Amino acid sequence: MKRIGLLSLLACALAGCKSIPPPTPLDQLNPQQARGHEVYQAHCQICHNDRTDTPLAGPALRGIFKKQYLPSGAAATDERVSATILHGRNMMPAQGNVIDHQDLDDLLAYLHTL
C-alpha cells in the first residue's frame, strides 16, 4: 500500500503536478475582488464552482490563473479568459451583453484569488 502511494507521488512529480494553494478567504478580498465575487455569484455560479475542484455544467474555476493552461488548452491569461466570458465557448453562453467592462475587470480580479 505504501509503495502505491510513493509511486503515485513520483508519477505526479514527474508529470509536473502541483497542488493549487487554497483560494483567498472571502473576508480577505479587497473591494474590487469582493465586487468580482458578487459578479461571479450573479452570472457564473450556476455553471461553475469557484472554491472547489468539482465541475458543474462547466469546469471548476478554482486555480484558473494558477495553472498554465485553461481546460480548453488555451493559455490562462486575462485576455483569453475575458474573450471566453464575453464571446462564449462551446456550451458557455456569451456574457458580452450582460457584463460591462467594470464587472469584467472585477470578475477577473476575483478569479485571480481562486
C-alpha positions as CSV (number, residue, x, y, z in Angstrom):
1,M,0.0,0.0,0.0
2,K,2.8,2.4,0.9
3,R,4.5,1.6,-2.4
4,I,1.4,2.6,-4.4
5,G,1.3,5.9,-2.6
6,L,5.0,6.5,-3.3
7,L,4.6,5.6,-7.0
8,S,1.6,7.9,-7.3
9,L,3.6,10.7,-5.7
10,L,6.6,10.1,-8.0
11,A,4.3,9.9,-11.1
12,C,2.7,13.2,-10.2
13,A,6.1,14.8,-9.6
14,L,7.4,13.6,-13.0
15,A,4.3,14.8,-14.7
16,G,4.7,18.3,-13.2
17,C,1.7,18.1,-10.9
18,K,1.5,20.9,-8.3
19,S,-1.0,21.3,-5.6
20,I,-3.0,24.5,-6.0
21,P,-3.0,26.8,-3.0
22,P,-6.4,27.4,-1.5
23,P,-8.4,30.4,-2.6
24,T,-8.1,33.7,-0.7
25,P,-10.7,33.7,2.1
26,L,-13.7,35.8,1.2
27,D,-13.2,38.0,4.2
28,Q,-9.7,38.9,3.0
29,L,-10.8,40.1,-0.5
30,N,-10.1,43.7,-1.4
31,P,-13.1,45.8,-2.5
32,Q,-12.6,45.1,-6.3
33,Q,-12.2,41.4,-5.6
34,A,-15.4,41.4,-3.4
35,R,-17.3,43.1,-6.2
36,G,-16.0,40.4,-8.6
37,H,-17.3,37.7,-6.2
38,E,-20.7,39.4,-6.5
39,V,-20.5,39.3,-10.3
40,Y,-19.4,35.6,-10.1
41,Q,-22.4,34.9,-7.9
42,A,-24.8,36.7,-10.3
43,H,-23.5,35.3,-13.6
44,C,-21.2,32.3,-13.1
45,Q,-22.1,30.2,-10.1
46,I,-24.9,28.4,-11.8
47,C,-22.4,26.5,-14.0
48,H,-19.0,26.9,-12.3
49,N,-17.7,26.1,-8.8
50,D,-15.2,28.6,-7.6
51,R,-13.8,27.2,-4.4
52,T,-13.8,23.5,-5.1
53,D,-12.4,21.4,-7.9
54,T,-15.8,19.8,-8.7
55,P,-17.1,20.7,-12.1
56,L,-20.8,21.6,-12.6
57,A,-22.1,22.2,-16.1
58,G,-18.8,23.9,-16.8
59,P,-15.3,23.4,-15.4
60,A,-14.5,24.5,-11.9
61,L,-12.7,27.8,-11.7
62,R,-10.6,27.2,-8.7
63,G,-6.9,27.9,-9.6
64,I,-7.8,29.1,-13.0
65,F,-4.9,31.6,-13.1
66,K,-2.6,29.4,-11.1
67,K,-2.3,26.9,-13.9
68,Q,-0.5,27.5,-17.2
69,Y,-3.5,26.4,-19.3
70,L,-7.3,26.6,-19.2
71,P,-9.3,23.4,-19.6
72,S,-9.6,24.2,-23.3
73,G,-5.8,24.1,-23.7
74,A,-5.6,27.9,-24.2
75,A,-3.1,29.9,-22.2
76,A,-4.5,31.0,-18.8
77,T,-4.4,34.8,-19.4
78,D,-6.7,37.7,-18.7
79,E,-7.2,38.1,-22.4
80,R,-8.2,34.5,-23.1
81,V,-10.5,34.3,-20.0
82,S,-12.1,37.7,-20.9
83,A,-12.7,36.5,-24.5
84,T,-14.3,33.3,-23.3
85,I,-16.6,35.3,-20.9
86,L,-17.5,37.9,-23.5
87,H,-17.9,35.7,-26.5
88,G,-18.7,32.3,-25.0
89,R,-17.2,28.9,-26.0
90,N,-18.9,25.6,-26.6
91,M,-21.8,25.4,-24.1
92,M,-20.8,28.6,-22.3
93,P,-23.1,31.5,-23.5
94,A,-21.6,34.8,-24.3
95,Q,-21.9,37.4,-21.5
96,G,-20.8,40.4,-23.5
97,N,-24.3,41.9,-23.5
98,V,-24.7,41.2,-19.7
99,I,-21.4,42.1,-18.1
100,D,-20.0,45.6,-18.6
101,H,-16.3,46.5,-18.6
102,Q,-16.1,47.2,-14.9
103,D,-17.9,44.0,-14.0
104,L,-15.4,42.1,-16.2
105,D,-12.4,43.7,-14.5
106,D,-13.9,43.0,-11.1
107,L,-14.6,39.4,-12.0
108,L,-11.1,38.9,-13.3
109,A,-9.7,40.3,-10.1
110,Y,-11.8,37.8,-8.1
111,L,-10.8,34.9,-10.4
112,H,-7.2,35.7,-9.6
113,T,-7.9,35.0,-5.9
114,L,-9.0,31.4,-6.6
